[in-house]
Amino acid sequence: MASLVEAIARALVSKPDEVRVIEEGDGKDIVIKLSVAKDDIGKIIGKSGRIAKAMRTVVKAAAIKQNKRVTVEIVED
C-alpha cells in the first residue's frame, strides 16, 4: 500500500525527491503517513480536499482486495 501512495504522490508534486511514506500497523489495520515538501502540500490536498479524498479512495479500494483496513494521513514536517 505504501508504494501505491508514494507513486501517486510523486506524480502530483513538483519535488518528488522529498516525498516520504511511512507505513505503520500490523495485521488488518494499517496507517500510512505521507509527508511532502511544504510547497507541495496544497497539491496533495487539492481544492476542498478532493485530491486527498481521491487518493484515500484508491488506496482503500486496493486494501479491500487484500482484506485490510488502510488510513492515509498527510503530515507536516
C-alpha positions as a Python dict, from the first residue, in 0.01 Angstrom:
ca = {
    (1, 'M'): (0, 0, 0),
    (2, 'A'): (282, 241, 81),
    (3, 'S'): (426, 205, -268),
    (4, 'L'): (89, 295, -420),
    (5, 'V'): (63, 612, -209),
    (6, 'E'): (422, 703, -293),
    (7, 'A'): (366, 658, -668),
    (8, 'I'): (54, 876, -664),
    (9, 'A'): (222, 1145, -454),
    (10, 'R'): (537, 1156, -669),
    (11, 'A'): (323, 1207, -979),
    (12, 'L'): (145, 1506, -823),
    (13, 'V'): (425, 1709, -662),
    (14, 'S'): (695, 1929, -809),
    (15, 'K'): (964, 1793, -571),
    (16, 'P'): (925, 1412, -590),
    (17, 'D'): (1254, 1352, -407),
    (18, 'E'): (1103, 1495, -87),
    (19, 'V'): (809, 1252, -74),
    (20, 'R'): (828, 1032, 236),
    (21, 'V'): (588, 748, 311),
    (22, 'I'): (584, 558, 641),
    (23, 'E'): (365, 252, 689),
    (24, 'E'): (267, 166, 1046),
    (25, 'G'): (45, -101, 1190),
    (26, 'D'): (9, -471, 1179),
    (27, 'G'): (-243, -723, 1065),
    (28, 'K'): (-555, -570, 917),
    (29, 'D'): (-521, -209, 1037),
    (30, 'I'): (-255, -4, 860),
    (31, 'V'): (-177, 368, 886),
    (32, 'I'): (16, 527, 602),
    (33, 'K'): (175, 865, 679),
    (34, 'L'): (257, 1083, 380),
    (35, 'S'): (499, 1374, 405),
    (36, 'V'): (586, 1611, 119),
    (37, 'A'): (771, 1940, 76),
    (38, 'K'): (599, 2242, 228),
    (39, 'D'): (537, 2391, -117),
    (40, 'D'): (361, 2074, -235),
    (41, 'I'): (111, 2021, 48),
    (42, 'G'): (-157, 2211, -142),
    (43, 'K'): (-106, 1992, -448),
    (44, 'I'): (-155, 1677, -240),
    (45, 'I'): (-462, 1806, -56),
    (46, 'G'): (-621, 1977, -355),
    (47, 'K'): (-907, 2221, -367),
    (48, 'S'): (-1151, 2138, -86),
    (49, 'G'): (-953, 1819, -18),
    (50, 'R'): (-1055, 1650, -342),
    (51, 'I'): (-712, 1510, -434),
    (52, 'A'): (-656, 1370, -82),
    (53, 'K'): (-1003, 1214, -81),
    (54, 'A'): (-946, 1055, -422),
    (55, 'M'): (-610, 915, -312),
    (56, 'R'): (-768, 767, 2),
    (57, 'T'): (-1045, 612, -207),
    (58, 'V'): (-798, 443, -442),
    (59, 'V'): (-590, 310, -153),
    (60, 'K'): (-898, 180, 31),
    (61, 'A'): (-1016, 3, -284),
    (62, 'A'): (-678, -167, -319),
    (63, 'A'): (-680, -260, 51),
    (64, 'I'): (-1021, -424, 29),
    (65, 'K'): (-880, -676, -219),
    (66, 'Q'): (-617, -769, 43),
    (67, 'N'): (-875, -776, 324),
    (68, 'K'): (-708, -485, 510),
    (69, 'R'): (-818, -150, 650),
    (70, 'V'): (-591, 139, 549),
    (71, 'T'): (-587, 501, 666),
    (72, 'V'): (-384, 765, 482),
    (73, 'E'): (-266, 1064, 684),
    (74, 'I'): (-94, 1370, 539),
    (75, 'V'): (158, 1502, 791),
    (76, 'E'): (374, 1814, 802),
    (77, 'D'): (741, 1804, 891),
}
